């Protein structure tokens, strides 16, 4: 299976906006999803709202 390259605009965005990407990943990775279980719901809701806001 060959993975296609990312679109040019995505590649440019990642190259230019690394700070925003690192902040996003830091928030995402810092959530403890093991205990309490409610945190799993919170991170999914945060992820959904964050990604939805970026599409507008």
C-alpha positions in Angstrom: 0.0 0.0 0.0 1.4 3.4 -1.0 0.4 6.3 1.2 -0.3 9.4 -0.9 1.6 12.6 -0.1 -0.3 15.3 1.8 -1.9 18.1 -0.1 0.4 21.1 -0.7 -1.8 23.4 1.4 -1.6 21.0 4.4 2.2 20.7 4.0 2.6 24.5 3.9 0.3 24.9 6.8 2.2 22.4 9.0 5.5 24.1 8.0 4.3 27.6 8.8 2.1 26.9 11.9 4.3 24.5 14.0 3.6 26.4 17.2 -0.2 25.8 16.8 0.4 22.1 16.0 2.6 21.6 19.0 0.1 23.3 21.3 -2.7 21.1 19.9 -0.6 17.9 20.3 0.4 19.0 23.8 -3.2 19.5 24.9 -4.3 16.2 23.2 -1.5 14.1 24.7 -1.8 15.6 28.2 -5.2 14.2 28.9 -5.2 11.1 31.2 -7.8 8.8 29.6 -7.2 5.9 32.1 -8.8 7.4 35.2 -11.4 8.7 35.5 -13.2 7.3 32.4 -15.1 10.6 31.9 -11.9 12.1 30.5 -12.3 10.0 27.4 -15.5 11.8 26.7 -14.0 15.2 27.4 -11.0 14.6 25.0 -13.3 13.4 22.2 -15.6 16.4 22.7 -12.5 18.8 22.8 -11.1 17.1 19.6 -14.4 17.4 17.8 -14.9 21.0 18.7 -11.3 22.0 17.9 -11.3 20.3 14.5 -14.8 21.6 13.6 -13.7 25.2 14.4 -10.8 24.8 12.0 -13.1 23.9 9.1 -15.1 27.2 9.3 
